[in-house]
Amino acid sequence: MATNAENIRARDTKVIAAAWRLIAREGVLALTVKALADEAGVAVSSMRYTMPSQSVVRERALEAIAPSIRDRVRALPVDLKGGPERARLLLHSLLPLDAERRLEASVLLTLSASALTEPDLQPIWREVDGTIRDVCAQALRALGMRGDVVTLDHLHTFLTGLIAQLMNRGEDRSPQWALTALDQELLRYSG
């Protein structure tokens, strides 16, 4: 039998998944406690203690992105120790190329904009952005590059821009243009 803490964690996980869907579908303004409870299929009263307000829900939704990225990176094949293929897999894992990553990217972009005016979201956004930057650093290390902050800044900026472009260009266009652009970018570093 599950403990009370386990039940709360399971409910909160369900609520965060519902928050991601609401944000992606209707935007951050639709993220009321009532709408979220309805989306998650839980009673409003059961959310009052752990997610009592919109701002707390936004914080928790944004906080869930960094672990999601780290889990995806850890799940990559370990038999690829380094080289261009490892770098490509690391960076591809960040691109919104499937429904799960599109949902994550939608929440990231939406809440990144919110972080501009919500001081409580800024440190959380910095953690998520730092996680993305860490994956970029891993990709550069796979290519044999270490410690070049300018190159890391460039790749990080390129990749976050590519994520935004993929999201804004819609699902109706093949993402091949983005994969080609990323491969060309990687060639600059592996040359």
SULQUINOR-V8034 format. One record per pair of residues at least 6 apart in sequence whose ideal C-beta (glycine too) atoms are under 7 Angstrom apart, sorted by the first residue. I is the first residue (numbers start at 1). GAP is how many residues later the second one is. D is the distance in whole Angstrom. If there is no record, write none. Layout:
BEGIN
i:I gap:GAP d:D
i:I gap:GAP d:D
END
This chain:
BEGIN
i:8 gap:42 d:6
i:11 gap:31 d:6
i:11 gap:35 d:7
i:12 gap:38 d:6
i:14 gap:26 d:5
i:14 gap:28 d:7
i:15 gap:21 d:6
i:15 gap:25 d:5
i:15 gap:27 d:7
i:15 gap:32 d:6
i:15 gap:36 d:6
i:16 gap:44 d:6
i:16 gap:45 d:6
i:16 gap:48 d:5
i:18 gap:18 d:6
i:18 gap:21 d:4
i:18 gap:22 d:4
i:19 gap:12 d:6
i:19 gap:17 d:6
i:19 gap:38 d:6
i:19 gap:42 d:4
i:20 gap:41 d:6
i:20 gap:83 d:5
i:20 gap:87 d:5
i:21 gap:18 d:6
i:22 gap:8 d:6
i:22 gap:9 d:6
i:22 gap:13 d:6
i:22 gap:14 d:6
i:22 gap:17 d:5
i:23 gap:8 d:6
i:23 gap:38 d:6
i:23 gap:83 d:7
i:23 gap:84 d:5
i:23 gap:87 d:5
i:24 gap:79 d:5
i:24 gap:82 d:4
i:24 gap:83 d:6
i:27 gap:83 d:7
i:28 gap:30 d:7
i:28 gap:82 d:5
i:28 gap:83 d:7
i:28 gap:86 d:6
i:31 gap:23 d:6
i:31 gap:26 d:6
i:31 gap:27 d:7
i:32 gap:22 d:6
i:33 gap:11 d:6
i:33 gap:14 d:6
i:33 gap:18 d:7
i:33 gap:20 d:7
i:33 gap:21 d:7
i:34 gap:10 d:6
i:36 gap:21 d:6
i:37 gap:6 d:6
i:37 gap:7 d:4
i:37 gap:10 d:6
i:51 gap:6 d:5
i:51 gap:9 d:6
i:55 gap:65 d:6
i:58 gap:53 d:6
i:58 gap:56 d:6
i:58 gap:63 d:6
i:59 gap:61 d:6
i:59 gap:62 d:6
i:59 gap:65 d:6
i:61 gap:46 d:6
i:61 gap:50 d:6
i:62 gap:49 d:5
i:62 gap:59 d:6
i:62 gap:62 d:5
i:62 gap:63 d:6
i:62 gap:66 d:6
i:63 gap:61 d:5
i:65 gap:39 d:6
i:65 gap:42 d:7
i:65 gap:43 d:6
i:65 gap:63 d:5
i:66 gap:61 d:5
i:66 gap:62 d:5
i:66 gap:65 d:4
i:68 gap:36 d:6
i:69 gap:25 d:7
i:69 gap:62 d:5
i:69 gap:63 d:7
i:69 gap:66 d:7
i:70 gap:61 d:6
i:72 gap:21 d:5
i:73 gap:17 d:6
i:73 gap:20 d:6
i:73 gap:62 d:6
i:76 gap:13 d:5
i:76 gap:14 d:7
i:76 gap:17 d:6
i:80 gap:6 d:4
i:80 gap:9 d:7
i:82 gap:60 d:4
i:83 gap:59 d:6
i:84 gap:59 d:7
i:84 gap:102 d:6
i:84 gap:106 d:5
i:86 gap:56 d:4
i:87 gap:52 d:4
i:87 gap:55 d:4
i:87 gap:56 d:5
i:87 gap:99 d:6
i:88 gap:95 d:7
i:88 gap:98 d:6
i:90 gap:45 d:5
i:90 gap:48 d:5
i:90 gap:49 d:4
i:90 gap:52 d:7
i:91 gap:48 d:5
i:91 gap:68 d:6
i:91 gap:91 d:6
i:94 gap:38 d:6
i:94 gap:41 d:6
i:94 gap:65 d:6
i:94 gap:69 d:7
i:95 gap:6 d:7
i:95 gap:67 d:7
i:95 gap:68 d:6
i:95 gap:71 d:6
i:95 gap:83 d:6
i:96 gap:6 d:4
i:96 gap:9 d:4
i:96 gap:67 d:6
i:96 gap:70 d:5
i:96 gap:71 d:6
i:97 gap:78 d:6
i:105 gap:58 d:5
i:105 gap:62 d:5
i:106 gap:61 d:6
i:108 gap:20 d:6
i:109 gap:55 d:6
i:109 gap:58 d:6
i:111 gap:10 d:6
i:112 gap:13 d:6
i:114 gap:7 d:6
i:115 gap:6 d:4
i:115 gap:7 d:5
i:115 gap:10 d:4
i:132 gap:24 d:7
i:132 gap:27 d:7
i:132 gap:28 d:6
i:133 gap:19 d:7
i:133 gap:23 d:5
i:136 gap:16 d:6
i:136 gap:19 d:5
i:136 gap:20 d:5
i:136 gap:23 d:6
i:137 gap:15 d:6
i:140 gap:11 d:6
i:140 gap:12 d:6
i:140 gap:15 d:6
i:140 gap:49 d:6
i:143 gap:46 d:5
i:143 gap:47 d:5
i:145 gap:6 d:6
i:145 gap:44 d:6
i:151 gap:38 d:7
i:158 gap:27 d:6
i:162 gap:16 d:6
i:162 gap:19 d:7
i:162 gap:20 d:6
i:165 gap:13 d:7
i:166 gap:9 d:6
i:166 gap:12 d:5
END
